Structure formats: C-alpha cells, structure tokens
C-alpha cells in the first residue's frame, strides 16, 4: 500500500511540473492530481479509519479543500491542496501500521495481565465469602459491592476480548482502559497487592 501511495505522490509532483507550463492543460492536470489524491486516500482508508481516524479526517479535509478550489477555478490552490492531501494519505498508511502494531503489543500484554488480576479478585472474594479474615474497613456490605464490581469487570473484559477477536483493537483497548482504574481500586479494597 505504501508503494502505491508513493507512486501516486510521484505522479502528483510530475503533474505539478506539467501544470506550471500549460494554460488549459492546467485544469486537466489539477483534476488528475485531485483524482490521484482521492485514490491515495481510498487506498489507505480502511486501516486508517480504525487506527488513525483523526489523520484520515485531515487528509479528507485537504482533499475537499482541493475540490472546492477546483470548483472555483483556482487551479493552483487546488493543486497545492491536492498535493497536501496526497502527502497526508502517504503518512496515513505508515501511521495506521504503527498504531496497529502498538495496540497489538498492548493488547497482548493486557491479555495476560487482565485475566490474572480478575482471577486474583475472584479468589479473594471466594476466600472472604468462606470466612477468611477481611482487611480493615471491609464488611459484608462492601464485600457484596465488591462482588458486583467484579461481575461488571468480568463482563467488561469479555466485551473487550470480543472486540479484539473481531479485529476492533481500538474499541478493545478503550474498554480495557476504562476497566483499569476500577480494577485497581477493587484490588486495593480487597487487600491485593499488585
């Protein structure tokens, strides 16, 4: 995908040189540059929408600026905006790959640590339910609240894991991130040292 985007970018710069010398051809060359930028964005759009939606939006905005300038007959501004959109599209592929790699690594770590933490909480809750000495400040009411929180966390983790399985790492990471503070407080309340 990056090679295709690079080729499109090279074509844009060639078109830019051509545009400088031609009058009527300027319109056609600018239109070709806009189409090339559109193709570059389309090529990167699938992954970019998942991993770097803000950068995708910036590329799409630059492309729309090019289209608007073209519609007004300002071919030089349209060409500049098309080149900007193509440049942003080239960056999209690399940024999406980097974010995907980062989230994949982070998810792998969470897939180990989160179930372990949930098991620790479950074991403590079971022990306290069977008469083990509870930490200071813990009583039966707080123990019942802790059990409810545990069940909610367990469901949240199942939802996050399902999102990851479906290939939606962004959603999975968001759900797991939302769990971290609640889980840390629950572990502290139960006397579990991290």
N, C-alpha and C positions, 0 to 999 in steps of 0.2 A: 504494500500500500504506500509506503514511504517513497519507493522508487517511482511509482506512478505520479505521486504528488510532486516529486522533484522534476519529473519530465514536464508536467503541466506548468510548473513555475518557470522553467527554462523557456518554454513556449511563450509564456506571457512576456518575458523580457525581450524575446525576439520580436514579438508583436509591438512592444513599446518602441523599439528602434525603427520599425517599419512605419509606425504612426507619425513619428516626427517629420518624415519627409513627404507624406502624402496628404492631400486635402480630402477628397471624397472617400478615399480608402480609409481615412481615419475613423469614420463611423463603423465600417465593417470590421476593422481591426479592434476597435474598442468593444464591439459586440462579441467578437471572438474571445477577447480577454475576459469578459464577463461570463461567457459560457464556460470557459476553461476554469475560472474560479468556482463557478457553480459545480462543475464536475469534481473538482478537488474537494469541495466541502461534502458533496454527496458520498465520495469515496471514504471519507473519514467519519461520517455522521453516526453510523451505528455504534461504534465503540465510544466515540466522543460523547454521545448523549448519555451513556451510562457512567462514564468516569470523569469527564471534564465538561459538564454542561455549560458552565459559565464561559469557557473559551469557545465552545461551539456557538453560543449566542453572539459573542463578539465577532466571530467570522461571518455569521449570517447578517449581522448589522452592517458590517463593512460591505458585504455583497449588496445589501439593499440600498446602501448609500450610492454604490456604483450604478445600480439600476435606475435610481431616482435621477442622478446626474445625467445619465444617458438619455432618459426620457425628456429632460430639459434641453438636450442638445449640447451639454457641456462635456464634450468627449474627453478632454484632458483630465478633468476632475473624475470622470467615470473610470478612465484608465487607471489613474492613481488609486482610486478606491478598490478597483478590481485586483490590482497588484497586492494591495494591503490584505484583501480577503484571501487571496491565494497564499500569501505568506502565512497568514493565521491558520489556514487549512493545513499547510505543511506542518506547522507546530502542533496541530491537533493530534495527529497520529502518534507522534512521539510522546506527547503529554498523556494521552489515553493509555498507551502502553506502560508508561512509568507508573501511573496511578493504579492500573490494574495489577502490576507486579507488587506494588506497595500493599494494596488491600489483600492480595492473595497471601502474602507473607504474614500480615497482621492477622488474617483470618485463621491461618494455620496455627499461630500461637494461641489465639482465643479458643480454638477447637480443642486444645489441650488443657488450658488453664480454667476455662469456664466450667466444664463438666466436673473437674476436680473440686473446684470451690463449691459447686452445688452439692456434690457428694459429702463434703465436709459439713455443710449446713444440715443436710438431711441426717447424717449420723449424730450430730449434736442434738437435733430436735428429737430424734428417736431416744437417745440416752436420757434427755431431760424428761421426756414423757414417761419413761420407765423408772423414774425416781432418782436419777443421778443428781448430785448437788449442783444447783443452778448458780450462776455468777451473781454477785451483788446487784440488786436492782431488778432482777428478773423474777417474775411471779407467773402464776398460771394465766393471767390475762395477757401479759406480754408474750408469753410462750404461744398462746393461741394466735396473737397478731403475727408473731414470727412465722408460724406455720402458714398463715395466709400469704404473707410476703413470699415465702419460699415457693408456694404453689404458683403465684403470679410470675416469679422469676423463672421457674421451670417452664411455664408456658411461653414466656418471652424468649427464652433460649430456643425452644422448639420452633417458634416463628422465625427467629433469626437463622437457625440452621436450615429451615425450609427455603428461605430466601436465597441463601448461599447455594443450596442444591439446585435451585432454578437459575443460577447464574447471575443473580442480582446482588453482587457483593456490596454495593453502596448501601442498599437497604439493610442487608445483614449487619454491616458494620455499624450503622446508625442504631439499630435495635440493640446490639451488644453494648454499644457505648452508653446507651440510656440505662442499661442494667448495672453498669459498674459501680456507681455510687450507692445505689440501693443495696447491692450485694455486699459492698464493703461495710456499710453501716450495720447490716444484718449480722455479718460475721463478728463485728466488734461487739454488738449487743449479746451475742451468744458466747463470747469469750474465745473466739477462734483467732489465733494469732496467724497473720499472713506470712 
